[in-house]
Amino acid sequence: MQIFLTVIIAFVLGLILIFFLKTTQPQAPRETVHFDKDSDKPSYLEDREEFRSKCLEFLGKFNLEYRHSVWANNSELEIDMQDETPVVGGKYLALCIFNPPFNLVDGMKVKGFLDSVKGEGAARGIIITTGYFADEAYRQIEEEPVELVNIHSFLKYLKGFDIY
């Protein structure tokens, strides 16, 4: 009877700890983007269809030919592209994440995308987000053919390509 009681107490305590673990806020990103006024914020960071267009325009600058895309849910756009460059070309996948929860993309989302890249035989993959990536997300892609582009990097690239 005492063992049974100990197991039940441990089980209940475990559930309570899991509940508190899920409700804690993730760590803050190292670099942040700040706009002085709301009117300074580009419209593609506010509207998901404009974000889709900006992602396609951005990916086009890397000589990637758009094949098709689909919204997996309200915040994730999956894009299939092809690079016709000899030797290094091939299928490319992109995941554009609009307004991620807590403004942070976690390692599990990156791991899932990495599995999709490998499973579909893509040469490379890229994740673009209007938020930031957790440290565990960067650890997931070490020595893997996936690039992570957070909002800070995305805006920097867009300015560099003169498509801001």
C-alpha positions as CSV (number, residue, x, y, z in Angstrom):
1,M,0.0,0.0,0.0
2,Q,2.8,2.4,0.8
3,I,4.5,1.8,-2.6
4,F,1.2,2.5,-4.3
5,L,0.8,5.8,-2.4
6,T,4.4,6.8,-3.2
7,V,3.8,6.1,-7.0
8,I,0.6,8.2,-7.0
9,I,2.3,11.1,-5.2
10,A,5.2,11.0,-7.6
11,F,2.9,10.9,-10.6
12,V,0.8,13.9,-9.4
13,L,4.0,15.8,-8.6
14,G,5.3,15.1,-12.1
15,L,2.1,16.4,-13.7
16,I,2.4,19.6,-11.6
17,L,6.0,20.1,-12.7
18,I,5.1,19.5,-16.4
19,F,2.3,22.1,-16.1
20,F,4.7,24.7,-14.7
21,L,7.4,23.9,-17.2
22,K,5.0,24.5,-20.1
23,T,3.8,27.8,-18.8
24,T,7.3,29.3,-18.4
25,Q,8.4,31.9,-20.9
26,P,11.3,31.0,-23.3
27,Q,14.5,32.9,-23.1
28,A,14.6,36.3,-24.8
29,P,16.5,36.6,-28.1
30,R,20.0,38.0,-28.2
31,E,19.3,40.5,-30.9
32,T,16.0,42.3,-31.4
33,V,14.5,44.5,-34.0
34,H,12.9,47.7,-32.8
35,F,10.7,50.1,-34.7
36,D,10.3,53.7,-33.3
37,K,6.7,54.0,-34.6
38,D,4.2,51.4,-35.7
39,S,4.1,53.1,-39.1
40,D,7.9,52.3,-39.5
41,K,7.2,48.5,-39.4
42,P,7.0,47.0,-42.9
43,S,3.6,45.7,-44.0
44,Y,5.0,42.3,-44.7
45,L,5.6,41.8,-41.0
46,E,1.9,42.5,-40.3
47,D,0.2,40.7,-43.1
48,R,0.8,37.0,-43.9
49,E,0.1,37.2,-47.6
50,E,2.6,40.1,-48.0
51,F,5.0,38.0,-45.9
52,R,4.6,35.2,-48.4
53,S,5.3,37.5,-51.3
54,K,8.4,38.9,-49.6
55,C,9.7,35.4,-48.8
56,L,9.3,34.4,-52.5
57,E,11.0,37.5,-53.6
58,F,13.8,36.9,-51.1
59,L,14.3,33.3,-52.2
60,G,14.3,34.3,-55.8
61,K,17.4,36.3,-55.2
62,F,19.2,33.0,-54.5
63,N,18.5,31.8,-58.0
64,L,15.7,29.5,-56.8
65,E,12.8,28.7,-59.1
66,Y,9.5,28.7,-57.3
67,R,7.5,25.5,-57.8
68,H,4.6,25.7,-55.3
69,S,3.7,26.6,-51.8
70,V,1.0,25.8,-49.3
71,W,0.0,27.3,-45.9
72,A,0.3,24.3,-43.5
73,N,-1.6,26.4,-40.9
74,N,-2.2,30.1,-40.2
75,S,1.4,30.8,-39.5
76,E,3.5,28.3,-41.5
77,L,4.1,28.5,-45.3
78,E,5.9,25.6,-46.9
79,I,7.6,26.3,-50.2
80,D,9.1,23.9,-52.8
81,M,11.8,25.4,-55.0
82,Q,14.3,24.1,-57.6
83,D,17.9,25.3,-58.2
84,E,18.9,24.5,-61.8
85,T,22.5,25.3,-61.2
86,P,24.7,22.3,-62.4
87,V,26.4,20.2,-59.7
88,V,25.2,22.2,-56.6
89,G,21.5,22.6,-57.7
90,G,18.6,20.5,-56.8
91,K,15.4,20.6,-54.7
92,Y,15.2,23.2,-52.0
93,L,12.6,23.5,-49.3
94,A,11.7,26.6,-47.3
95,L,9.5,27.1,-44.2
96,C,8.3,30.6,-43.6
97,I,7.0,31.1,-40.1
98,F,4.8,34.1,-39.6
99,N,4.4,35.3,-36.0
100,P,5.6,32.2,-34.1
101,P,4.3,31.6,-30.6
102,F,6.2,33.7,-28.0
103,N,8.0,35.1,-31.1
104,L,10.4,32.1,-30.9
105,V,10.9,29.1,-33.1
106,D,11.9,26.1,-31.0
107,G,14.2,23.2,-31.7
108,M,11.4,20.7,-32.3
109,K,10.0,22.8,-35.2
110,V,13.5,23.0,-36.7
111,K,14.1,19.2,-36.2
112,G,10.8,18.4,-37.9
113,F,11.7,20.6,-40.9
114,L,15.2,19.0,-41.0
115,D,13.5,15.6,-41.2
116,S,11.3,16.8,-44.1
117,V,14.4,18.1,-46.0
118,K,16.1,14.8,-45.6
119,G,12.9,12.8,-46.2
120,E,12.1,14.6,-49.5
121,G,15.7,14.3,-50.7
122,A,16.2,18.1,-50.9
123,A,19.6,19.5,-51.3
124,R,19.0,22.3,-48.7
125,G,16.4,23.9,-46.6
126,I,15.8,27.4,-45.2
127,I,13.6,28.6,-42.4
128,I,12.6,32.2,-42.4
129,T,10.6,33.7,-39.5
130,T,9.3,37.0,-38.3
131,G,10.5,36.0,-34.9
132,Y,13.7,34.5,-33.5
133,F,15.2,31.0,-33.0
134,A,15.8,29.3,-29.6
135,D,19.4,28.3,-28.9
136,E,18.3,24.6,-29.2
137,A,17.2,25.4,-32.8
138,Y,20.7,26.4,-33.8
139,R,22.1,23.2,-32.2
140,Q,19.7,21.1,-34.3
141,I,21.2,22.3,-37.6
142,E,24.9,22.1,-36.8
143,E,26.5,20.5,-39.9
144,E,23.1,20.1,-41.5
145,P,22.0,21.6,-44.9
146,V,19.5,24.0,-43.3
147,E,19.8,27.8,-42.9
148,L,17.9,29.7,-40.2
149,V,16.9,33.3,-41.0
150,N,15.4,35.3,-38.1
151,I,13.7,38.7,-38.4
152,H,17.0,40.5,-37.8
153,S,18.8,38.6,-40.5
154,F,15.8,38.7,-42.9
155,L,15.6,42.5,-42.7
156,K,19.4,42.8,-43.2
157,Y,19.2,40.5,-46.3
158,L,16.2,42.4,-47.7
159,K,18.1,45.7,-47.3
160,G,21.2,44.2,-48.9
161,F,19.2,43.0,-51.9
162,D,17.4,46.4,-52.1
163,I,14.0,44.8,-51.7
164,Y,13.2,46.1,-48.2
